[in-house]
């Protein structure tokens, strides 16, 4: 995906790893305000990389890779 900042790419990687991200959980490690994270998340939603959920954002179900456990 092009046009994303390094932080947005990292946020997307975290969301893919955990299935969802929360504003407050991202602001501290990135050392930015919650408002900055919300802007990043809104940009990712505009790119259709994330979807909005109450309190955060999630990877769209179609983007999740389900692993079959044997």
ZIWO-V35050 format. One record per residue. N is the residue number from 1. RES is the residue in one letter. SS is DSSP state (A for helix, B for strand, O for the rest). OMEGA is omega in radians with two decimals (none if undefined). Layout:
{{N,RES,SS,OMEGA} {N,RES,SS,OMEGA}}
//
This chain:
{{1,X,O,-3.10} {2,X,O,3.07} {3,X,O,3.13} {4,X,O,3.03} {5,X,O,3.10} {6,X,A,-3.14} {7,X,A,3.13} {8,X,A,3.09} {9,X,A,3.10} {10,X,A,3.10} {11,X,A,3.13} {12,X,A,3.09} {13,X,A,3.11} {14,X,A,3.13} {15,X,A,3.13} {16,X,A,-3.12} {17,X,A,-3.04} {18,X,A,3.14} {19,X,O,3.10} {20,X,B,3.10} {21,X,B,3.13} {22,X,B,-3.07} {23,X,A,-3.07} {24,X,A,3.13} {25,X,A,-3.12} {26,X,A,-3.05} {27,X,A,-3.09} {28,X,A,-3.09} {29,X,A,3.12} {30,X,A,3.12} {31,X,O,3.07} {32,X,O,3.14} {33,X,O,3.06} {34,X,A,3.12} {35,X,A,3.11} {36,X,A,3.11} {37,X,A,3.11} {38,X,A,3.11} {39,X,A,3.10} {40,X,A,-3.13} {41,X,A,3.08} {42,X,A,3.08} {43,X,A,3.12} {44,X,A,3.06} {45,X,A,3.10} {46,X,A,3.09} {47,X,O,-3.11} {48,X,O,3.08} {49,X,O,3.11} {50,X,O,3.02} {51,X,B,-3.11} {52,X,B,2.98} {53,X,B,-3.13} {54,X,O,3.09} {55,X,O,-3.12} {56,X,B,3.13} {57,X,B,-3.13} {58,X,B,3.03} {59,X,O,3.10} {60,X,O,-3.09} {61,X,A,-3.13} {62,X,A,-3.13} {63,X,A,-3.14} {64,X,O,3.06} {65,X,O,-3.13} {66,X,O,3.12} {67,X,O,3.11} {68,X,O,3.10} {69,X,O,3.10} {70,X,O,none}}
//
